């Protein structure tokens, strides 16, 4: 069925059917992930109904939001008989680390083209983990240089007869976003089962956009009206509400190819909200609000976050809980992996073992 002006928009409630069909997946997740009420945080903030979706343990080797996307993208790479995966990100990329781990599970090589970001101990640890998991690391100093290096790597691999599958930054293609359409359907099923009330709003970090777009599509297709609040954490990608709505529509259409029972919804920019006020100094730059929110989460609920994504998103969540701007029932979608990736490698390499262009991140204060 093709889109037409008569089709329902994201404002209309879809029938709550299920379970739904699926597309080919390379299974690296353990689903569904649980939901948990944040009783101590409620008491601290004098709030009524606060919840977390515990996606931090979405997989056994790596958790967070990345595995949900990658299992569709890796499956396509295997179907196409690719020799490896190629993707991009910052030097502290969680997406790159998850891709390297998934590639090793699938018996594929992994190549990463990385853009410098503010250097922290977390960034240094991530770089060592990337090398430990066997990723081929390439450094590029600008977005244009990243694009150029990607083209050269793809071309060289094809000429050698070992083609690479290009994985978009953050895994946020229509196919990757299917993982979060299913995540939204998963939450809708938990609401129907009485595990939590229907959230008035769902908060998640906004980088490449696939998580927020997929949640919008999945929640609406599952019959929920929950507002998706996407907390901006990047100054380079800058996704818009219109782009996210388009991605949500495309991802749902792709999943409908496997199960036509899903409603043929189209989405508009007004169907979700981007919260831009928590970005601070830019991607990878910690903020005071994020640090405060991280301390609060650890003290009240023993939840661990990182400064780039989840700390900023949780700061927006706690502000909304205090103000009750979005209602009383709020859910925080935890996209940070709480699975220790060091468990999957024998040791972390010394900095001098990494490719030479990355040595500078371990010298002195690591300034870029």
N, C-alpha and C positions, 0 to 999 in steps of 0.2 A: 504494500500500500504506500502511495506517495503522499507527501505533505500537500495540503490544500488549505484555503482559507477557512474551510468548514471544520478542520480538525481542532480538537480541544487544545487550549494553551495550558501552561503550567499552573494557572490559577484554578483549574477544575480538578475535582477529586476523582482519582482513578479507582476502579474496583480493586479490592484487596485480595487478589488471587495468588496462588503459589502452590508448590514450589515452581520456580521458573527454569526453563531450559538454559543451556550455556553454550559457549564457544569453546574450541580446543584450548586446553590449559596445560602448562607444565607445572604440576602441583608443588608449590613451595610454601603454601599457607596452611594453617590449621584454623578452620572456621566452623562456626561463628566465634568471634571474640566476645567476651562477656561485657555487660554493662554493670556499673557499680554506682550506688548512691554515695554522695560525698557528705556524710552526716557532719563530720567535724568542721568541714569548710562552711557548711550551712550555718552552724552555730557561730563561727568566727565572723561571718559576713551578715548575720541576721537575715539569711535568705531562706526561701521556702522549699525549693526542690531543685537540687543541683546534682548532675550526673556526669559520669565519664564513660566513653566508649573505649575499652581497653585494647586498642589496636597496637599497643606497644609490644604485645606478644602475638602478633599475627602469624609468625613463622617460627620454626625451631632454630634456624641458624641466623635469622635476621628478622626483626619485627618492624613495626611502624607501617607507614602507608605504602612504601615502595614495593613489597612483595605482591600486593594485590594487583598492581599494574604489570609487574614484570612477568608474572606467570602466563599472561596472554601474549606478551611480546616475545618471550623466549619460545613459546610454542610455535609462533609464526616463523621464527628463525630456524627452528628445527624442521618445520615443514618445507622451508625453502632450501634446506641443506646448506645453510651458512656454516662457515668455519669458525666464526666468532661474532662477538657483539662489539659495537662501537658506540660510545655515548660521550656526553660532555657535562661539565659542571664546574663548580668552584673547587679549590684545592682541599676544602673540607667536605666535599660532597658526600652526603648520605646516599643519594641516588647512585652515584658511582660505586660506592662500597657494596650496596645491595646488588647492583648489576654484576660486579666482580664475583660475588658469592654465588649468585644464580648461575652465572656462566660456568663456574667450576662444577656446580652440581650437574649441569647439563652436558658437561664434557666439551665446552666451547672455550675459545680464547676470549679475552676481554681487552679492549683498547680504550683508554680514556684520554680525552683532550681537556686539560684543566686550565681554568682562568684563575689568577691569583685573587685571594680574598684576604681580609685582615687575619694576621697570623696569631693563633692561640695554641695552647697546649692541645686542645681538641683537634685543631687542623693538623698539627704535627703527628698526632696519634693516627688520624685517619690516613694520612699519606703513607705511614709505615704499614698500616693494615692493607691498603690497596696493593702495595708491593708484595706483602706477605701472601695475599690471595692470588698472586700471579698476573695482575693487570699490567699491561704495557702502558706506561705513563708518558704523556707528551704535554709540555707546557706551552701555552700561548698567551701573549700579553694583552690581547684585546679581543672583543667579540668577532671583529673581522678576521683576525688571525686564527681564531678558533675555527671559523667557517672554512678558511683556506686549508688548514691542516686536515680537517675532516674530509674535504674533497680529495686531497692528495692521498690520504690513507685508503679511502674507498677505492680510488682508481688503481692504486698500486696493488691492493689485495685482489681485485678482480683480474688484473693482468697476470698475477701469479697463480690464478686458479684457486684461490682460497677466499672467496667473497665474504664480506662482513655484513651483518644486519645492523643498520643504523637505528639506534634507540633514541627517540627524541629526549631532550633535556627534561628530567623529571618523569619520563615515561608517559607524558601527557599528550599522546595522540588519541584519536577516537578509540582505537583498539585498547590502548592502555587504560583509558578512562572507563572502559567497560568494567574494570575491576572495582571501581567505586560506584558504578551504577548498581552492581550486585551488593556492594556494601550498604548502600541506601536501602535496597530491598531487604537486606539482612536486618537492619535496624527496624524497619517497618514490621517485620515478622516478630521481632522481640516486643514491640509495642502491642501487637495483636495478642501475643502470648501473655501479656500482663507483667512483663519483666520491668517495665518502666512506663510512666505516662508519656503521651505524645509530647515531645519537646516543643516549646514555643519557638526556640531558636537553637541551631546547632552551630558551634564555633569551631573553625579549623584554620590552620595556617595556609596562606596563599603564596605559593611560589610559582611553579609553572602552570598551575590551575586545574590539573586533572582531578585532584581530590575534591575540590569544591564543586566543579562541574558535574562530576559523577554522582556526588551526593545529591545535588539538586535533582538530577534525573531519576535516581533510584528512590528517593523519598517520595517524589510526586507519583512515580509509577506504582509505588507501594501503597499509595493512598494517604500519605501524610502531608500536612500543610506547613510543617516546620520551616521557619525562615533559616536559610543558610547564610551565615555571616563569615565571610572569608577575610582573614586578617592579613593584610599585605606585609610581606617580609623581604621583598626584593625591589631594588631601584633600577634593575636592568631589564627584566622581562616586562614588568608593568602590564599585566593582563587587565582587560576591561570587562565590565559586566556584560557587554555585548558579545565579546569573544567567548566568555565562559558560557553564556547561554547557547551560543552556536555549537560549542564543543559538547555541551550536555545533550543537545538535540542529536548531533551526529553519533555520539556514543550509544544513546538509547536506540537509535535506528539500527546500529550495528548489532546490538544484542537482540533486537526484535527479529533479526534474520534467523536466529536460533529458536526463538519462541514468539510467534505472532500474537500470543495472548497478551503480551505487554501492550499497553495503550500507546497509540502513535502520537505522543505529545511533542509539541514544539515549545521552546522556551524563549523568553524575552529578557532584556537587560533588567527589567524591574523585578524579575523573579528571584533575584538574590542580591546581596549587598556586599560591597568591598569596604572594609574598615581600614583607611590609610594612615591613621594617626599613631600607630604603634611601631612604625618602621624605624624611627630614630635616625641615626647617621647612615643607614644603608644596610645592604645585605651583609650579614656576618658581624655587624657592629652591635655589641651588647647595649642594652638600654637600662636605665635605672628602674623603669616600670617593670621591665622583664625580670630583672634581678630580684625585685621585691616580690613579684608573683611567684618566681621559682622558690624563694625562701618560704613563702606562704604554703605552697603546694607540698613541699617537703615536710614542713612542721606539722601540718594538719592531716595530710593524707598519705605521706611517705611516697609521693610521686616525684620522679626525677625528670627534668627537662634539660634542654640545651638552649643556648642563647639565640641561635639564628632563627629558629622556627617556633618551637613550642612555648618558649618563655614569653614571646611577644603575643602569641595567640591566647595564652592563658591570662595575660594581663588584661586583654580585651574582655575575656570571659568574666573575670572577677569584677571588673568595672560594671559590666552589664548586670551582674548579680546584685551589686550594691544599688544600682539605679533602678532596677526592674523595668528598664526601658522596653525590653522585648517580651516581658511577661515573667511568670514565676518558675516555669519549668524550662531549665536550660541544660544543654548537654555540651560537654567539651570532648571533641574527637582527638584523642591522643595519638599523634602521628610519629612520635619519637620511639625508636627501637630500644626496649629495655633488655634485649637479648645481647649478651656480651659476645661480640664477634671474635674476640681473642680465643674463645674456646675452639674455634675451627682451624686454628693454625698452631704449628709447633712453637713458633717464637716470633717476636717482632724483629724485623731486620734493623740493623743499625742505620742511622741516617746516611752514612757514607755509602751504603749499599744501594741507595736509590739512584736513579739517573741523575747525572751531574746538575742539570738545570734546577733540580729541587733542593740541592744542598743549601742554598741561600736561606731557605725557610727555617733552617736549624742553626744558623750562625748568628751570634749576638742576640738582638731582640727579634730577629726574623723579619725585619721590615721588608716590604715588597718594593 
